């Protein structure tokens, strides 16, 4: 499956959802539609001002719902009810926001996601959302609300013969009381498109997303958004001496792709930011790791790198893309590989299953580290049973 097909499928799913999120200056007391969602701070559920007017308009539904469910506005609490026939609003959702001084953009995003899921359960097509702004930032709050709603409702049906949800879909969401924040909503929608693309790349099976597909997706992104792309092929990686990278990729019949996307803003950048990911399209998860350890334990215990506190190659400078399959010459534990770069580790929280090094530009694939909590549990237990000792980090030279 090519990147273009993946992209088309993602777009089709979004178009099928057909949901629009927009800001409106309509007061909540005058809003009409299927479901109206109202946020309340903890112990501040008294109906005053326009909420009292809204309750009167809804024939006392809000007050009755609060009393019957003993709704207090605590974090994670909610209540929903149907409004009487002839009302301009069919259903009402109450959500708890917790203490007013603890409201954040992240908590707003979670509340918005909960509202979206409840509205979906109620088979609502139109939804009005009345939530306060976190830290008086209406734009950032509107963006977070849009993100929460969009991501909560996204379904990945690409590989299913029948979609999970055949019921009514939410078609329109209106954010009430936040002012002119449409630009922020659009920003949130753009971020969600990237998140959904990443989710669907990760969720796709390895026969659909391969290193080649990942590289093509990077090319599509670069072309669409004016970024530069460099993809190193296997022979180029070999010339650069990228032994660790190729050591993992050599287990696969598919060639590795070392992907480097670069975005350069207009003007002079304030700083440079590198975002690094392994880009594994399939991970075998370790081939009977305990058996391999048993077979090679003597070699490891005699090796200089194993006896001393290992130093960790903990940073990379570019996006990696390789396919770790179970075919070919997979990288055995204890095998020494040459590295293109070496960085000493400070001894605190090295990443799991990283390759460690003692001598410059060389590492032993020993799956071992100093801190107990970063070692795979099974491996640690095995080494613990063997009473392996680790030299104190302070004695490393």
C-alpha positions, 0 to 999 in steps of 0.5 A: 500500500502506497503512502498516497493510498494511505493518505486518501483513506485518511481523508476519506474517513475524515470526510465521512465523519463530516464534522464541523467545529466552529465558534459562535457568539450565540448565548447559551440561553438562546442556543438550539440543537440536539445536545447542550454541554455545560461545564461546572466547577466543583461546589459551584453548581448553583444556577444564577444569571443566564444559567437560571434563565436557561433552567427556566427555559428548560422547565427546571431540567438543570436544577432537577438533574443536579439534585437527582444525580447529586452532581457537585462538579468534581473532576470526571463527574457527569450527568445527562438527561433528556429535555421535555418535548417541544424544547429547543434543546433535546438533551443536556450534558453536565460535566465537572471541571474540578476546582477553578484554580486547577483548570488547565488546557490539558484538563479542558481537552480531556473534558471536551473528549468526554463530552464528545463521547457522551454526545455520540452515545446520545446519538446527537448530530449537533452539539453546543459546548459551553466551557470556561477558558483556562488561564483566561486564554480563550484561543488556546482553550478553544484549540484544546477543546477542538483537539479533544473532540476530534481525536475522541471521535476518530475511528480507524476503519481502514482494515474493517469490512464493516465500520464499527459505528453505523449510528448517527454521527456528530455533524456540527459542534459550536463553541459558546462564549469564547469569542472569535476563536475560529483561527485557534479551532483551525489550528487544532484541526490541523494538529489533529490531522497530523496526530491521526496520520501518525496514529494510522501509520502506527496502527497499520499492519507491517505489510501495509506500512513498510520502510518504503511506505514511510519514506514515501509518506515523508516525501508527501509531507515534504512536498505538501508543506515545503520541507526538505527531505533526505533519505539515505539508502542502505549503501549510503548508510554502509559508507557512513559506518552506521553499523548499529542501524544496519545491524537491526535492519539486516534481519529484514528482507526490506531495505532500510530507509534513514529518513531526515525531514527538515523544516526551515521557517522564514527569517532567522530561527531562534533555535534548532529543535530535533525530534527523533523516532526509531520509525520501526515498521515491525518489531519482532519483540526479541527472539526468545531473549532468555534462551539467547542469554543462556547461550551467550552468557559466558561470552558476555561475562568475559567481555570487558564491556559487560564487566564495566558499567556500560556507557549508553548511546542515548541520542540520535540526530536523525529519524530512523526507519527500519524493519526489524523482521525475523528473517536473515542475519538478525543481530545476536546478543553479544555481537559487536558492531561499529558505530557512527557516533558515540555519546557517553551516558551520565548513568541516569535512566538510559533508554530500554533495550539500547545498545551500550558501549565501552570503547569508542565507536564500538558497542556490545549488544548486551541489553544491560544497564545500571538502573534496575527499572530500565532493564527488561524484567525478564532479563533483569531476573535472569541476571539477578539469578546469576548474581551478576554484579555491576561496578559502581558508576562512580568508578567508571573512567 
